[in-house]
Amino acid sequence: MSAEYTASPFADVRRCRNCGAPAPGRFCAECGQETELRLPTLREFLREAAGRYVALDGRFWRTIAMLVFRPGRLTREYLAGRRRRYVRPARLYLFSTLVFFAVSRFFVAPLNAVDVGLDTPSGSAGKAPAAKLERPGAPPGDESGFYIGDDMQLHVPETMPGGSALKKRWQRFSGLTREDKAYQLTDGMLRYGPYAMFALLPAFAFGLQLAYLGRRRRYPQRPRLYGEHLVFAAHNHAFLFVAGTALLLSPVELLRAAIFGWIAIYLFRSLHRVYGGSWLGVVVRGSFLFLTYAALLALATLGLAIVAVLLR
């Protein structure tokens, strides 16, 4: 009788299906897995997928609201040490980048190969000027470097490792139809775009450090360290990706115009909030950053186009 009495409390205890430990509550005390198992809904499935990068909870929406509508405030909060209540800059940047390029695959129209100078002319009358990528320091007329000739064929040095494979890939691209070229360019640029943006992020932070060189006596709270500039760069890039995603998804022309307008003034307002100074100084430094970044972005775009051809 006593044996039955002592055994009965443990007979009905629910056990964790993951580790087998007693788990009478909603979660297992040993491994943390939930005890009520069921197949997820579509919303829960997407949330689990995104949760690897950022949890879509109150902290996430608080971060997005401050990022979009209060320029520079999120950076100020982070530098002041109030970090627990917001998504960290690196994770926010990574998540916004992946979402933007994933959405772009459905909404970005295929590029025209002629627009980036990679189309092969069909006849002699349609030949375009050569876009040569000669090696630095090569003398004029030197034909031994890496370049695209007047015939729109790829020329590589004979001693270059993998040169023959690159030429074959270029020739294969040249033999495609215009539509297939456009698809390969667009697909390749969207595939490798996140890697290019990861290279541009530290470059933008370095530009900030150059733009705000000087004594800190007048503005003691102004960011000076490279890591602080990197945080500002991550937040502003994340905003651009969020705004870009909204542009792609927006069906209303008026809303798209409003987003473009907000993007145009966002950088200047965030610079003024985080770095201080007069509005004239903000406009001068912001213009310097914009022009420098635009040049780097143009080079990155050209590089992505070439990579889309040669690495496919």
N, C-alpha and C positions, 0 to 999 in steps of 0.2 A: 504494500500500500504506500509506504513511504517512498519506495523507488519510483512508483508511477507519479507521485506528487512532485518529486524533485526533478523528474525528467520532463514533465509537461510544459513548464515555462519555456524550455529551449526547443521544443518540438515545432512550435508554430512561428519561431523567429525567422523573419525573411533574411535571406543571405544575398550578398552581392554576387552577381553573375560574372563579374570580372575577376575578383580575388577570392571569393568564397567566404569572406568574413561576415559576421552578423551585421546587418544593416537595417534596423527597424525604422529609420527615418527616410527622408527623401534622398539623402546622399550617403554613400559609404564613408565611414569614419577612417578607413584604412587607405583607400585609393582615391576617394573623392568622386567616383562615378555615380550618376543618378541611378536610383533603384527602380523607378517607373520608366521602363523602356518602351518606346514606340517609334514608328517611322516618322521622320520630320516632315513638316509641311514645306511647300516651296519657299516661303519666307524664312523659315527656320534653317532650311538647307543653305540658302544664300548667306544668311547670317553666320552660319558655321564656316562657310568658305572664306568670308571676309574676316572672320575673327582671328585668322592666322596672322593678319597684318594689323588690324585694329578692331577693338570691340565696339559694336554699334550700340552703345548705351548712352546714358545721359551725358557722360563726359565727351563722347564723340560729337554729339549734336551741339553741346556748349562750345566746343572747339571750333566747329565749322561756322557757327553763327558769329563768333568773335572774329574769326579769320576773314570772313567775307564782308562783314558790315562795319568793323572797327579796325581800320588799317593800322598796323604797327602795335596794337594793344597786346596781341598774343606774344610778340617778341618781348615786349616790356615785362609782361607777367613772368615769362620764362627767366629772363635775366634777373628779375627781382627774387627768384627762388620759389615762386608759386607754381609748381609744376605738376603736383599730384592730380589736380582737378582738370588738367588738359592732356590731350594726346601729345606725345613727345614729337619734336620737329622732324626727326629722321623718319619715324613711322608714318607721320602725316604726309610727308613728302612722297614716300614710297607708295602709300595707298592711293593718293591722288594721281600719281603718275600712271600706275597700272590701270586705274579706272579710265583715265583719259584715253590711253592708247587702245584699251579694249573697246571702248565706245567708238573710237575713230574708225575701227575696222568696219563698222556697219554704216557710217555716215560720210566718210571721206571719199570723194569721187576719185577714180584712178587718175594719176598724173599723166600728162602728155610727155612722151620722151623728148619731143622737140624743145619743150620748155626748159629742160635741164641740160640740153645740148648733147644728149646721148643717142639721138636717133640717127640711123644710117641713111644718108641720102641715096635715093634710088637711081639717080642719074648724075652726070657730070654737071648739068645745069643747076642742080639743087645742092651743090656742095657748100657747106658752111665753113667759116674760118675754123681752124684747128684750135682745140682747147688743150694746149700742151701742159703737161705736168712734169716739167723737166726737173732733174735733180739740181739742188742748190749749188751755185758756183760753176755750173757747166758753161763753157765758152759758147758764144753765138754760133749757131749752125751745128752744134754737137748733136749727133743722132744716136748717142749711146745711152741716153737716159731713159727714164720711164715717162712716156707721154702718149697722147692720142694725136695721131698725125692728121694731115689734111684729108686723107681718105677715110677718116673716122675709124681707123683700125688701131688696136692697142699695140704699142711697141715697148718691149721690155728688154733690159740688158741680157745678153746670153748667159752671164754668170749669176743672174738673179735666181735664188732658190724658188722653185715653184713657178717660174716664169712661163713655161710652156702650158701649165695647167690654167693659168690666168688668161693666156691668149685663147685657149680653147673655150673657156667660159664666155669671153667677150665675143668670139665668133658665133657661138651658139645664141647669144643674146641678139647679135646683129641679124641672124636669120629668122627671128621671130616676127610675127605681124605687129602692126602698130598697137593693136588692142592688147596683145600678149605682153608687149614691152611695157605698156602703161600699167597693166596688172602687176607685173614683176617689180617694177619700180615702187609702186604704192605699197605692195605687200612687204617688200624688203625694208623700206624706210620706216614703216610702222613697226616692223619686227625689231629693228635695231635702234629705233628712236629712243627708247628708255636708256640705253647705254650711252648715247650721245648726251642726253640730258644730265646723266650722272657726272659726265666730264665737264659740262658747262656750269654746274652748280658751284664747284670750288673756284672756277674762273670768275664767276660773278662776285663771290665773296672776296677774292683778291682785288677785283676792281673797286669794291667798297673800301677796302683797306687803303688803296691808293687815293681814292677820292677824299677820304677823311684823315689824311695825314696831317699832323700838326700838334701843337701843345694842347693839353687837356685842362689848362688852368681856367679857361673861359667856360668850357662845357665839361665839368668833371664827371657827369653821368653818361657822357657819350661813349658808345662802345669803341674799344681800341684793339682788343685782342682778335686774332683771326677767327677763333671759335665763336665769338659773339657775332661777327659778320656772317659766319656760316649759318648760324641760327636764323638771322634775318633773311638771308638768301633762301633758306629752306622754306620759310613761311611764305615769302613772296612767290616762289615758284609753285608752292602748293596752291596758293590763291589762283595763279594763272591757269593751273590745270583744272581746278574746280570751275572757274569761269569758262574755260574752254569746253568742258563737258556740258555746262549749261547752254552754251551757244549751240553745240551740236544737237542737243535734245529739244531746244526751244522751237516751237512751231510758229511763233508770232514774231513778225518782223520788228514791231515796236519794242518788244522785250529784248531782242537781239541788239537793237540800237542802244538801248539803255545799258546792256552789259558791256558793249564796246566803250561807251562813255565812261562807265565806272572803272574799267581797266585802264583807260587813258590817264585818270587822275589818281589811281590807287597808289602807284609807286611813290609819287610825290608826297601824298598824305602820310604814307607809312614812313618815309624818310624823315619827314618833319617831326613825327611823333617820337621816333626812336632816337634820331641823331640830333634833333634840335636845330638851332640856328635860324637865320632869316629865311624868308620865303625865296628871296633872290638867290641865296646860296643853295637852297634846296633845288631850285629849278636848274641852276648851272651844273651842279653835281649830278642831278638826275638825268639831265640831257647827256652828259658825258657817259654815264653808265649805260643809257639807252643806245647811244651810237656805238659804243664799244661792244655791247652785247649783241646788237644787230649784226655787226661784222662777224663776230664769232658764230652766230647762229647761221649766217649765210654760208660760212665755210663748213659748218657741221652738216648743213643740208646738202651741199655738194658732195661732201664725203659720204653721207648716207646713200646718195644716189649711186655713187661708184661702188660702194659696198654691196648695195642691192643687186648690182649687175655681176660683180666678181665673186661673191660668196654664195650665190644661189646654186 
